[in-house]
């Protein structure tokens, strides 16, 4: 396996599926004295390879912060069919103007909706009337169970996750009593990029989708990395003595490189055990049978789905052949952030927000001024 594949797998693992919706921990636990290095590097490095001796490290970050610092609403959306019963969990700041866009965000596997917390804050600085809807996948904060037995349904296939995302968007529309969807920009990180690309390709949201942005996921490198993911998954700590220790580990291992984002997102990845320790919310190993299906055909769907396309990467070496050809043909817009790790939107939320905001402005249909029709000019007595 190539060095790129190993590197991708190491960074990807710290972002994949966590258990049923419980309120994200909001405690202000004191840290255990751990320290970390928050300097950036040019690639997404493994946790063991980036720990720096404590003599050169900086103080640990401040305690966790809550969702309300970043979003206006936390919603639990109930949904039921003949076969399933679901309670979806999302965070929302609604658009504040009639034609303002709604950015729909979807996290990667074993991450959470709050991975987009600092991104949402930065985006609204640039687009004050825009809305942000951050979705939470099943077993990451949302719960999907059998309608007959009430047992959790552990179907993490791409079609199932795609239908969950579509349901959350439509349920939010109903909850807010929107007669129609606002202009949508879909923003997905890693697995979330595959899910929202699938949403765009389905065209079930119709012309509401202006475009979609995919953050640091490419089919070729993702597929190459799958063989080493299980071993890397086993290398993660299974528990942390405190919530602060979990935040510190994400920073010390350079899984995340931005203390402000780690404070917002990491608490939602963990749940407290009766012993007082903290463990992962999502059983990532349970998703293993579905890993290949998440990324097969992703490049083709990304290039062929309707709407403007944006690809944000931590390095150009992540491009596969199909995307390289598509880029040369001008089929999508691309930005590269070499100082970020795999979690681009968390490591560099302001730069990511700026790229996404500029992408929206380039594709905003409300700013288009169409020339008058010939019939209108003739009616005005003008020559054509």
N, C-alpha and C positions, 0 to 999 in steps of 0.2 A: 504493500500500500504506500502511496506517495506521502511525503511529509505534509502536504496540504490537507490530505484526507485526515491524517491523524490530528492535525491542528484543528480542523473544522469540528471533528468529533468531540475533542476535549472541550471546546467552547460551547458547542451545541447542547451538551448534556446538562449543563447547569441551567438550561432554559426549558425543560419539557414537562406532561399532565399531573395536580395536587388534590384530596377527598371533599365531600359534600359541603354546601355553603354554610359556613359559620362566619360570624363577623370577623373580619381581619383583626389580629391582635393590635390593640391601640395602646398598650401599656407603655409606660415610660421607664422601663427597666434600666437600672444602672449597668454599665458594662462591667466586664470581668478584667479590665485592665489591658485587653488586647490592643495591639497597634497595627497599623497597616501602611502600605506604600500606595499612594494614589497617583503616582506618575504614569504617564501613558507610554505605550510602545507601539511599534509599527505593525504588530500582528496580534491575533488572539492567541495568547499563550496559555499553557496548562497551569493549573493551580500549583502543582509541586515545583514547577520550573520558574515561578515568579515570586516566591516568598523571599523577602529580603531580611537580613539579620536585623534584630530588634534595635541595635545600637543606632541604625540610620533611619529608623521609622518615625512617623509623625503620630501625634495623639489620636486616640480612637474618636470616631464621630459622635455627634450628639445623639440622644435617644430617638426612637422612631417618631414619625409624624403621621397624622391621620389623613384619610381620604378627603376630608372636607377642606383641606388646604389647596386642593387641586380641582375638585369637581363640585358642582352645586347639589347633585342628587345621587343617592345610592338607591337603586331599584331592585326589587325582587319580583320577577315577572312569572306568573303562573300560566302553564300551558298544558293542555291535555288532548290526547287523541284516543282512539280505541285501543291502541297498543302501549302507549306510554303516558307517564305523568311527569312533568318537568317543573322545576323552579329555577329560572335563569337569573343570574346575578350580573348587573351592569352598573357602571358609573356614567353619569350624564351631566353635561352642561349644555342646555338647549341653545340653539341659535337665537339671537336676540333681535333679528331683523327678518323681514319676510323673504328676501332673496339670499339670505346668508347661508353658507354651506354647512353641512354636518360631516365631520371627519369621523368615520367609523373605524375603530382600531381593534385589532385582534392580536393577542400575545402569542408567544411561542410555547412549545410544550414545556411543562413544569414551571412556567412563569405565571403571571396573573395580569388582570386588567390594570392593576396599579403600576405595572412596568411602563405605562404610558403617562404616569402622573406628571412628571416634570416636563415631558414633551407637551402635554396639554396646556400647562401653564405658559410655556414659551410660545406656543402657537397662538394663543389668545392675546398675547402682547402684540403680535404682528397682525392678527385678524380679530379685532375685539368683538365683532358681532358673530363670529363663527361658533358653531357648536362642536362638542366632542362627545362621542359615545364610545366607551371602552367596554368591550364584551369579555365575558369570562367563560371559558369552555367547561364542558362537563368534567367533573372530578377535579376541577381547578377552582371551584367556587360555585359553579352551577351544579344542580343535581338532576339527573334523568333516571327515572325508575320505571319498572314494568307497571302497567295499569292494573294488572291482575294480582301480582304477587307483592308489589311495592319494593321488590329488590332492585338495587342499582343495575342499570344496563351498562355493561362495560364494552360498548361498541365505540371504538375510537377511530373508525374508518373515516376517510376523507368525506364520503357522501354524508355520513351521520353528522360530522362536525360542520359541514356546509349547511345542512338543514337547520342545525342549532343556530348558526349565525343568522340565517335568513329569518328564523322565528324571532330571535331577539330584536332584530331591526323592526320587523312588523309589529311586535308587541309594544315596543317603545313608541312607535307611531300611534298605536291605539291608546296607550297610556297618556300620551300628551295631546290626544285628540287632534292630531294633524290630519287635515283632509287629504293631503298628499305628502309624499316624502320631500324634504328639502333637497337641493343639489348635494349629491353624495361624493365624497372622496374616500376610498377604502385604503386603509393603511395597515399592513400586516407584517409582523416580524417573524421570521423563521417559519415554523409550522403555521402561524397565523397568516403569513404571506401566501402559503399554499391554499389555505381555507378561503381567503378573500379573493384570490385569483379564481378559484372554483366558483365563488359567488358571482363574480363578474362574468365568467364564461357561461353561467347558467342563464343569464339575462332575465332572471326572475324579478329583478328590481327595475327592469325596463330602462328608459332613457334617464332616469334619475341619477345613474352613475356617470359622473363626469370622467372619472379615471381611477386608477388604483396604483398604490405604491407598495413595493415589496422590499423589505429590509433584510439584507444579508442572508439570503437563501438562494442557492443555485442548484438545480437538479443534479448536475454532474458530480460536484464535490460532495453533496449530501448523500447520494447513493454510494459513492466510494467509501464514505466514512462509516457506514452502518455496521460493518463487520467488527469494528473496534469499540462500538458504543457500549456494549454490555459490560466489558471489562472496565471501561472508564466510569460507568455508572456505579459499579461496586467500589470504586475508589473514593467516592464521596463520603463524607461523614454521615452516619445514620442519625445522629442526634447532636444537639448542642446544649450546653449547660444552662444558657440563658438566651433570650431573644437577641440581646446585644452581641453575644458571641456568634450568632448566625449572620448578623450584619457584618461583623468584623471578618468572618471567614470569606464572605463574598468579595470583600475589598482586598483582603490579604492575598487571596488566590487569584485576584484580578479577573474573576468572573464578571464583576462590575468594577468600574473605575471612577465612579462619581459618587461621593458620599451622600450628597443630597438625594439622589435617586435611590440609592440603597436604603436609606432611612424610610423612604416612602414605599418601596416595593417588597423588600425582603420580608417584613413581618407578615404579609399576606401569603407567603410561601410556606409558612410554618404553622404548626398547631402545638399546643401545650399538652404534654402527657400527664397522667396522674402523679408521676414521680417529680414533676416540676421541670423536667427537661423538655426540649423542643425538638420536633421531628418534622419531616417533610409532609406537607398536606397531600401531595399527589404521589401515588404509587407509579412511578415512571416505568418500572419493569413491566407492569400490566399492559402497557401500550406497545410493547415490543413487536407483537405480531402485525401491527399496523404501520410500522415505520416506513417500510418500502413503499407502501401505497400512498403515503403522504406526498412523496416527491416524484413518483413516476409520471412522466408526461408534463411536468410543471413548466419547463421552458416553452414547450409548444403551446400550452394553454395561455401562458403569460403573453406570448407574442400574438396569438390569434384572437383572444377575447376582445370584445368591444370596449372602447374607451381609451383615453390617454394612459400612457404607461410610464412609471418611474421606478428605477432600480437604484437602491442605495446600498453600497458595499463598503466593507472595511478594507478591501484590497482588490485590485484588478485581477489577481491570480485566481479569484473565485469564479470568474466567467467560464462557462463551458462553451463548446464549439457552436452550439445552436444560438446562444445569446451573443457570441462574438459576431456571428454573421448578421444577426438582427441589429446589433448596434451599428455595424458598418452600413447597413441599409437605412439607418435612421428611424427604426421602428419604435424606439423608446428613448427616454431621457435617462441619463445616468449621472450619479455623483459618487465619488469615492472619498472615504474618510480614513486615511491611513493611520491616524492616531487613536482610532476607536477600536474596541474589541468587538465581539459578536453582537453585543447589545448596543448598537449604534445610538438608538433613541434614548438610552439611559446614560451612556457615557458622554454623549454630546447632544443634549436635548435642544439647545438653542440653534446649533447648526442644522440639526435634523429638521427642526420646525421651520427654519428659514428655507430649506430646500423644498419642503412640502408646501409651504405657503406660496413660494414662487411657482411651483408646479400648478397649484390651483389657479393662480392669477393668469397663467398662460392659457388655461383651458376654461376659464370662466365664461360661460355663454351669455351671461347677463350683460357683459360689457360689449358684446358684438353689436355693431351698428350696420344693419343691412341696407343696401341701396334701395331706393323706391322702385316699385313695380312699374313696368312700362305703361300699364293701363292707368295708373295713378298720375303719371306725368302727362299723358294725353288728356286726361280729364281736367288737368290744370292748364291746358292749352299750350303746353310746352312741346317743342320739337324733340324728336328722338331719332 
